[in-house]
Amino acid sequence: MSISLITDLSRHFRALEADVMNAAAATLNSTVFEARDKVIATSKRTFDRPKDWSTSKAWLFTKAKPADGARMFAELRAKPDQSKVVRYQIDGGLRRKGDPGATRYDVPVGAAAAHTDAFGGFARGALKKVAKVAPKDKKGRRTVAGRRAALRGQR
């Protein structure tokens, strides 16, 4: 065999190896993107009124690089902040005071349907509306309490 034939074969095998590595990286990357799309679709269907923060914006991926050779990998994982909150959606359980997504005082938070947005959270401006009505309600309760005390005093 001549040296030029060996050199040509070697060059062809290196080119073939590069093509195989590029194909492997492309396959891994397309698998990760497809898995991400399926996780997002499932979470939108499964979670109760999800926001994009906990579905489509919650995932990070690492692309496979052909230069890594045999150590090539692709990864799909949740972002750190979202993983803390989404964990309760996936595993279940109750949030306690101090847990991610819980209130500061460990009090269940809710609002009348008129004051909620499409996701079940407080609608913009709802707290201002409630605060505006509160003094009138407080005055009305004091009036009723005064009348009640007056009626009790007549007995």
Salt bridges, closest charged atoms under 4 A:
ASP8 OD1 - ARG11 NH2 2.39
ASP37 OD1 - ARG36 NH1 3.79
ASP48 OD1 - ARG49 NE 3.62
GLU75 OE1 - ARG77 NE 3.28
